[in-house]
Each structure stands twice: as structure tokens, then as C-alpha cells.
Amino acid sequence: METIVKRLERLYNTENLTPEDRRWLAEYLQGDVSELYLIALEGFSKDALEKKISLSGEASDQILNNIHQRIIKPPPRKVFPLWRLLVKLAVAASVTAIFSAGYIFRKQLDNWLNPVTYQETVALNGEIKLITLPDGTSICLNAGSSLKYPDKFKEKTREVTLTGEAFFKVAHDSSKPFVIHSGKIKTTVLGTSFNVKAYTEDKSVKITVVSGKVGVVPTASKHPAVLLTANMQMVYNKTSQTVLTEKINDASSVVSWQQGKLQYHNTPLFDVLADVQRKYNVTIRADKNLLNCTLYADFNNMPLEKVLKLTEALINAHFKKAGDAYTLKGKGCN
């Protein structure tokens, strides 16, 4: 019967593994891998001794004697042959290399046998999607958004990429931080609930914390990392690359879009219309002189026509419909 060591030696020298060999090797790597290290040790040690040991015992003794003669403090200690020292160093180096090589080999083989695949979930305009990640993290993806994520978290961090807006409830894991990449903003948490709004067309990226602590790093600027706690919001201006951090009255109003609500407090019309377009899957244009108007409004599960009429009244303007698109016209705001 083929022993474990013999089988490992055979697999090391085989370029194409059979399905049976792959299954056996995968099971073996889950347990004690000492035989693997021993096989590597033999090869590394031979190579180290053959290539690194170049001084004879007599020559090494002479070198050490010369060094001792220059030391003032007598008596000199017993000379330790340099070749023996080199042997010890070579073996120590080989053992270190073995464990490093074993780790790399094991990781590469694991990635080969159990590869990570990436998925993407898209919420089209007019819809909201719920996602549960392998670690138990739940995500509510807003309209016009997408999330890329792995089917398993095998690295030291749990990393996803967001385009658009999403509310995260991150499962706590102190040993594996959760990282969200959203354009030029990187958000890192251990376990908390917060909202990230990072649509490509928006002028800013907003991070709003409902509970826990969130670390935010604007990767495109020299601004230091920002630590946010409950009811705090960070706004990153894409144009000026500046960061504004502030305390807000109620973070829950920011994430009320999950219940179909749109709530605004001194919000530029540009941002309001962008949200309305995504929620109702319509096209809306507005005169440039209107885009800087700000709104205080709660569009709580209203039909589109009612939202448009209320907007007209708030900024003294009117909508015209042409085909499937709406155009907002008016004098503008002072």
C-alpha cells in the first residue's frame, strides 16, 4: 500500500493530477501536514548545504581566531567552527522557507480546488433588492445600484464594491473587517448598520451611520481617515475633494428609502430629481437655474404625479411632459 509520504512525493513529481488525487490532497490539507514539511525540508536542506557552505573547518577556525585576537577582554571563548554555524543557519533558513513555501503552496492549492467566484447584483430603476452575504451581512440595495461580492470570504478582510446606494447591516467579526469600495471612498467596519450613497452621477458621496462605528478613507485626497458614530454623516465632494463631517438629528430619515419614502431637508433639487428618477424609473430634466433650489419635503410612498405637483408648488415651477420624459421649467430660486 502506498504510504502518505510516498504519495506526496509522487504528487509533487506529477504535473497532471487525477480527480481522485485532487480529492485526497484537499482532504489531507485540512489536517496534519507534517509529512509535507518533512519532504520539503529534505530538498531545502540539501540545496542550502550544497550552495551555502563553502568554508572548510580549518579556514573557519583561523578566521575566528583572528577575530578573538583583536578582542581586549580575555580570555577568548572557545572557538565555534564557522562551518557548524553556517550549517545551523542554513537549516534554520530552510525550515523558515519550508513553512513559507508550505503556506503558499497550501493557499494556492486551496484557491485552485476551492476558487472564489464573484457575483454582481443589480437593482434596476424602480426596484429595491435584498442581499444576504455568506457571512450573514444583509444589504438593501436601492434603485439604480449594483453590488459586486465574492461567494465566500477567504481573505483577512470581507470586501465588496458598491455603485449607487445601499444600507448595510454588517455581521460582526472582529478578526475580519468588512470593507466597502465605492468610487474614491473606502469604508471599513467590524459590525454595524450604515448607509452608503455613491451614485456615479451624483456630485458627492455620503456615508451615514445608524449604529456602531464606521471608518471612512477618501482614497483620492490627502484627507485623513474619518471615524463616524451613530447619527453622524460624512459628505465627500467629488469636485473639490473635500470632506464634511457633521452630526445629524435622525439617521433613520436618511435610510427611509427602504420603506419607499423620500425625505429631504434643505436638499438641492438636483439630488431630489435624481432620486425621483431612480425610484419611479422616469426621465426628468430641469432648467439649470432651478438645480440649486433646495427642498424641504417628504414624499412618503406618493404616486409620481403627486410628487411632481408638490415639487412644482415648492419651487414655483411647472413640469411639461414630452413622450416619456418630464421637463421642469421656472424662474429659479433666490
C-alpha positions in Angstrom: 0.0 0.0 0.0 1.3 3.5 -0.9 2.2 5.5 2.3 1.3 9.1 2.8 4.9 10.2 2.3 5.3 8.2 -0.9 2.0 9.5 -2.2 3.0 13.1 -1.5 6.4 12.5 -3.2 4.6 11.1 -6.3 2.1 14.0 -6.4 5.0 16.5 -6.2 6.5 15.0 -9.3 3.2 14.7 -11.2 2.1 17.5 -13.5 -1.4 16.4 -14.1 -3.4 15.2 -11.0 -6.3 12.8 -11.3 -9.7 13.8 -9.8 -9.0 11.2 -7.1 -5.6 12.7 -6.3 -7.2 16.1 -6.0 -9.8 15.0 -3.6 -7.3 13.1 -1.5 -4.9 16.2 -1.4 -7.7 18.5 -0.5 -8.7 16.3 2.4 -5.1 15.9 3.5 -4.5 19.7 3.6 -7.4 20.0 6.1 -5.4 18.1 8.7 -1.9 17.5 9.8 0.6 18.4 7.1 3.8 17.5 8.9 4.8 15.0 6.2 4.6 17.8 3.6 7.0 19.8 5.6 9.4 16.9 6.0 9.5 16.3 2.3 10.2 20.0 1.7 12.8 20.0 4.5 14.9 17.4 2.8 15.0 19.2 -0.5 15.6 22.7 1.0 18.3 21.4 3.4 20.3 19.7 0.7 20.2 22.7 -1.5 21.2 25.1 1.3 24.1 22.9 2.4 25.4 22.4 -1.1 25.2 26.0 -2.1 25.8 28.0 1.1 28.6 26.0 2.8 31.9 27.0 1.2 34.4 27.3 4.0 36.4 24.4 5.4 36.6 23.8 9.2 40.3 24.8 9.2 39.7 28.1 7.4 36.7 29.0 9.6 38.8 28.3 12.8 41.5 30.6 11.5 39.0 33.4 10.8 37.5 33.2 14.3 41.0 33.0 16.0 41.9 36.3 14.2 38.8 37.9 15.5 39.4 36.8 19.0 42.9 38.1 19.0 41.5 41.6 18.4 39.2 41.4 21.4 40.7 43.1 24.5 38.8 41.3 27.2 40.5 37.9 27.9 40.1 35.0 27.9 38.6 34.4 24.5 35.7 32.0 24.4 36.0 28.6 22.8 36.1 28.9 19.1 33.0 27.5 17.5 33.7 26.3 14.0 32.2 28.6 11.4 31.1 25.7 9.2 28.9 24.4 12.0 27.4 27.8 12.5 26.7 28.0 8.8 25.1 24.6 8.9 22.8 25.7 11.7 21.9 28.9 9.9 21.3 27.1 6.7 19.0 24.6 8.4 17.1 27.3 10.2 16.7 29.2 7.0 15.5 26.1 5.2 12.9 25.4 7.9 11.6 29.0 7.6 11.5 28.6 3.8 9.6 25.3 4.2 6.9 26.8 6.3 6.6 29.8 4.0 6.6 27.5 0.9 4.1 25.2 2.6 1.8 28.1 3.4 2.0 29.5 -0.1 1.5 26.0 -1.7 -1.4 25.3 0.6 -3.1 28.6 -0.2 -2.6 28.3 -3.9 -3.8 24.7 -3.9 -6.9 25.8 -1.9 -7.6 28.5 -4.4 -7.3 26.0 -7.2 -9.5 23.4 -5.6 -12.0 25.8 -4.0 -11.8 29.0 -6.1 -13.6 32.3 -5.2 -16.1 33.4 -7.7 -17.5 36.9 -7.8 -21.2 37.8 -8.3 -23.0 41.0 -9.1 -26.5 42.0 -8.0 -28.2 44.9 -9.8 -31.3 46.8 -8.7 -32.8 48.5 -11.7 -34.6 51.8 -11.6 -37.9 51.4 -9.9 -36.8 48.4 -7.7 -35.1 47.6 -4.4 -33.2 44.3 -3.8 -32.3 42.5 -0.6 -29.0 40.6 -0.4 -27.6 38.3 2.2 -23.8 37.6 2.1 -22.1 34.4 3.1 -21.1 35.9 6.5 -24.6 36.8 7.4 -24.4 40.5 6.4 -27.7 41.8 5.0 -27.8 44.6 2.4 -30.7 46.6 1.0 -29.8 47.8 -2.5 -31.5 50.9 -3.7 -32.8 51.5 -7.2 -30.2 52.1 -9.9 -27.4 50.4 -7.9 -25.1 47.4 -8.1 -23.1 45.4 -5.7 -20.1 43.1 -6.5 -19.2 40.5 -3.9 -17.4 37.1 -3.6 -19.3 33.8 -3.0 -17.1 33.3 0.1 -14.8 35.4 2.2 -11.4 33.6 2.4 -9.1 36.5 2.9 -8.4 38.6 6.1 -11.0 41.1 5.0 -14.5 41.0 3.7 -14.5 43.3 0.6 -17.4 44.3 -1.7 -17.8 47.0 -4.3 -20.8 49.3 -4.4 -22.1 51.6 -7.2 -25.1 53.5 -6.1 -26.8 53.3 -2.7 -27.2 50.6 -0.1 -28.0 50.1 3.5 -25.7 47.6 5.3 -26.2 45.6 8.4 -22.8 44.0 8.8 -22.4 40.8 10.7 -19.8 41.3 13.5 -16.4 39.7 13.0 -13.5 41.4 14.8 -10.9 39.3 13.0 -12.2 40.1 9.5 -13.1 43.8 8.8 -15.8 44.5 6.3 -14.7 46.9 3.5 -16.9 48.7 1.0 -15.3 50.3 -2.1 -17.5 53.0 -3.5 -15.7 55.1 -6.1 -12.9 57.0 -4.3 -14.2 56.2 -0.8 -13.3 53.1 1.3 -15.5 52.4 4.2 -14.3 49.9 6.9 -16.4 48.4 9.7 -16.4 45.4 12.0 -20.1 45.1 12.6 -22.7 47.9 12.4 -25.5 49.5 10.4 -25.0 52.4 8.0 -25.9 53.8 4.6 -23.6 54.5 1.6 -24.8 56.7 -1.2 -22.3 56.8 -4.0 -24.1 57.1 -7.4 -21.7 57.8 -10.3 -23.7 60.8 -11.5 -24.1 62.4 -8.0 -21.8 65.3 -7.0 -20.9 63.7 -3.7 -20.6 60.5 -1.7 -22.5 60.3 1.6 -21.9 57.8 4.5 -24.5 57.9 7.2 -24.2 55.8 10.4 -27.3 54.4 12.1 -25.5 52.4 14.8 -21.9 51.4 15.7 -18.7 52.9 14.4 -17.5 53.3 10.8 -14.1 54.2 9.5 -14.0 56.1 6.2 -11.0 56.9 4.0 -11.2 59.2 0.9 -8.6 57.5 -1.2 -8.4 60.2 -3.8 -7.4 63.0 -1.4 -4.9 63.6 1.4 -7.7 63.9 3.9 -7.1 61.6 7.0 -9.4 58.8 7.9 -12.7 59.8 9.5 -14.4 57.9 12.3 -18.2 58.1 12.3 -20.5 57.0 15.1 -24.3 56.8 15.3 -26.2 59.8 13.8 -23.1 61.1 12.0 -22.7 61.7 8.3 -19.7 62.3 6.1 -20.1 64.1 2.8 -17.3 63.8 0.2 -17.4 66.4 -2.5 -16.1 64.8 -5.7 -15.2 68.0 -7.4 -13.3 69.8 -4.6 -12.2 66.5 -2.9 -13.2 68.0 0.4 -14.8 66.2 3.4 -17.6 67.5 5.6 -18.4 65.6 8.8 -21.5 66.5 10.8 -24.0 65.3 13.4 -27.5 64.8 12.1 -30.7 64.7 14.0 -32.0 61.4 12.9 -30.1 59.0 10.6 -33.2 56.9 10.2 -34.7 59.5 7.9 -31.7 59.1 5.5 -32.4 55.4 5.2 -36.2 55.7 5.0 -35.9 54.9 1.2 -36.1 51.3 2.2 -39.7 51.8 3.1 -40.4 53.7 -0.1 -40.1 57.1 1.5 -38.1 60.1 0.1 -37.4 62.7 2.8 -35.5 65.9 2.2 -34.2 68.7 4.4 -32.6 71.6 2.6 -31.6 69.2 -0.3 -30.6 70.6 -3.7 -33.2 70.0 -6.4 -30.5 68.2 -8.5 -30.3 65.4 -5.8 -34.1 65.3 -5.4 -34.8 64.8 -9.1 -32.0 62.1 -9.3 -33.7 60.1 -6.6 -37.2 60.5 -8.1 -35.9 59.3 -11.5 -34.4 56.2 -9.9 -37.4 55.4 -7.7 -40.1 55.9 -10.4 -38.0 54.9 -13.4 -38.6 58.1 -15.3 -36.6 60.7 -17.1 -36.7 64.3 -15.6 -34.9 67.3 -16.9 -34.8 70.8 -15.3 -33.6 74.2 -16.3 -30.2 75.0 -15.0 -31.4 78.0 -13.0 -33.6 75.6 -10.9 -31.0 73.0 -10.0 -29.6 74.9 -7.0 -33.1 75.3 -5.4 -33.4 73.5 -2.1 -36.3 71.5 -0.9 -37.9 70.5 2.5 -40.3 67.7 1.6 -41.5 64.2 2.5 -42.6 62.2 -0.5 -43.8 59.2 1.5 -45.0 56.5 -0.9 -46.7 59.1 -3.1 -47.6 58.3 -6.7 -45.3 60.0 -9.2 -47.9 62.6 -10.3 -48.4 63.8 -6.8 -44.6 64.1 -6.3 -44.3 66.2 -9.4 -47.2 68.5 -8.4 -45.8 69.0 -4.9 -42.3 69.8 -6.4 -43.9 72.4 -8.7 -45.6 74.1 -5.7 -42.4 74.2 -3.6 -40.2 75.9 -6.1 -42.8 77.8 -8.2 -42.1 75.9 -11.4 -44.1 73.6 -13.7 -43.5 70.3 -15.4 -44.0 69.7 -19.1 -44.3 66.1 -20.4 -42.9 65.1 -23.8 -43.2 61.4 -24.5 -41.9 59.5 -21.5 -39.7 62.5 -20.2 -40.6 65.4 -18.0 -39.0 68.9 -18.1 -39.2 71.3 -15.2 -39.2 75.0 -16.1 -39.4 78.1 -13.9 -37.8 81.4 -12.9 -35.4 79.8 -10.3 -34.8 80.4 -6.7 -33.2 83.4 -5.0 
